[in-house]
Amino acid sequence: TFIFLTGKAGSGKSTLANEVCKFLSKSPYFVYVHQVHCKHLKGKNVETLMKLFTQALSQCVYYQPAVIVLDDLDALLPICEGDEVSPDELYHSRLGSHLVELLEAYQSLHYITVMATAMSIHKLHSSIISPRGQHIFKTILDIPELDKLDRLEILSSIISQKSFNSTSSLDLDTVVNRTEGYVIQDLVDIVDKATFYSLRRS
């Protein structure tokens, strides 16, 4: 199974992937989870990266059933614009092709699920996401933008976990109306700042 989680930066896609894996790693599933933080791999040559991916997948085979999470895959394999024969384009094309072949080979023979996160399928290199729409990720889950009700529920949930002396004076409707386009991390930051200034005042 190939699962792709997409969403804006701070939308919670990595957190969602972590929570799903945490759930699967417990009884009665006991799924092995191997996370690859793609942002930390930028700049490495293709041979080194393929060795790292092969080692990760080998561990998944040993402990299967397993999930390998490729977090922020678009940081490692971004879409290339411009010259089709540029060094960057050749590098990403080669890396993407090798990675797809490797993932398909391991996944087809073993109980391994591949989960990847990125801001959008349109941010990924064409070697991963074909322009014709034929790609390895058959299940794509996009985290939508938050509407007013979503923002209100999330703010209320975050605030309930903070040590405010009183929440009766909080005008959440005003905050919700002024936070259109915000993602979960933005709302967390707002509450953190409000908590900080509230503690300073007291």
NORUR-V119955 format. One record per residue. SS is DSSP state (helix for helix, strand for strand, loop for the rest). OMEGA is omega as a letter, one per 30 degrees, with the letter a starting at -180 (NA if undefined). D_FIRST is the distance of its C-alpha to the first C-alpha in whole Angstrom. Layout:
ss=<SS	SS>
omega=<OMEGA	OMEGA>
d_first=<D_FIRST	D_FIRST>
//
This chain:
ss=<loop	strand	strand	strand	strand	strand	loop	loop	loop	loop	loop	loop	helix	helix	helix	helix	helix	helix	helix	helix	helix	helix	helix	helix	loop	loop	loop	loop	loop	loop	loop	strand	strand	strand	strand	strand	strand	helix	helix	helix	helix	loop	loop	loop	loop	helix	helix	helix	helix	helix	helix	helix	helix	helix	helix	helix	helix	helix	helix	helix	helix	helix	helix	loop	loop	strand	strand	strand	strand	strand	strand	loop	helix	helix	helix	helix	loop	strand	loop	loop	loop	loop	loop	loop	loop	loop	helix	helix	helix	helix	helix	helix	helix	helix	helix	helix	helix	helix	helix	helix	helix	helix	helix	helix	helix	helix	helix	helix	helix	loop	loop	strand	strand	strand	strand	strand	strand	strand	loop	loop	helix	helix	helix	strand	loop	loop	loop	loop	strand	loop	loop	loop	loop	loop	strand	loop	loop	loop	strand	strand	strand	strand	loop	loop	loop	loop	loop	helix	helix	helix	helix	helix	helix	helix	helix	helix	helix	helix	helix	helix	loop	loop	loop	loop	loop	loop	loop	loop	loop	loop	loop	helix	helix	helix	helix	helix	helix	loop	loop	loop	loop	loop	loop	helix	helix	helix	helix	helix	helix	helix	helix	helix	helix	helix	helix	helix	helix	helix	helix	helix	helix	loop>
omega=<l	a	a	l	a	l	l	l	a	a	l	a	l	l	l	l	l	a	l	a	l	l	a	a	a	l	g	a	l	l	l	a	l	a	l	l	a	l	a	a	a	l	l	a	a	a	l	a	a	l	l	l	l	l	l	a	l	l	l	l	a	a	a	g	a	l	l	a	l	a	a	a	a	l	a	a	a	l	l	l	l	a	a	a	l	l	l	a	l	l	a	l	l	a	a	a	l	a	l	l	a	a	a	a	a	a	a	a	a	l	a	l	l	l	a	l	l	l	a	l	a	l	a	l	a	l	l	l	a	l	l	l	l	a	a	a	a	l	a	a	a	l	a	l	a	l	a	a	l	a	l	a	a	l	l	l	a	a	a	l	l	a	l	l	a	l	a	a	a	l	a	a	l	l	a	a	a	a	l	a	l	l	a	a	l	a	l	a	l	a	l	l	l	l	a	a	l	l	l	a	a	NA>
d_first=<0	4	6	10	13	16	20	23	25	25	23	22	18	18	20	17	14	17	18	14	14	18	17	15	17	20	21	20	16	17	14	15	14	15	16	17	20	20	23	25	24	26	28	27	27	25	25	25	22	20	22	21	17	18	19	17	14	17	17	14	14	18	17	14	12	11	9	11	12	14	16	18	17	19	22	21	20	22	24	27	30	33	34	31	33	33	32	29	28	28	27	24	23	23	21	18	18	18	15	13	15	14	10	10	12	11	7	9	12	11	9	7	5	6	8	11	14	17	20	19	17	21	21	19	20	20	19	15	16	18	21	20	17	15	12	9	8	8	8	11	13	17	19	23	26	28	31	34	33	30	32	35	32	31	34	36	33	33	37	37	36	39	42	44	47	47	45	47	49	45	45	41	42	43	40	38	40	40	36	35	32	31	28	28	29	32	33	32	35	37	38	38	41	42	42	44	47	47	48	50	52	52>
//
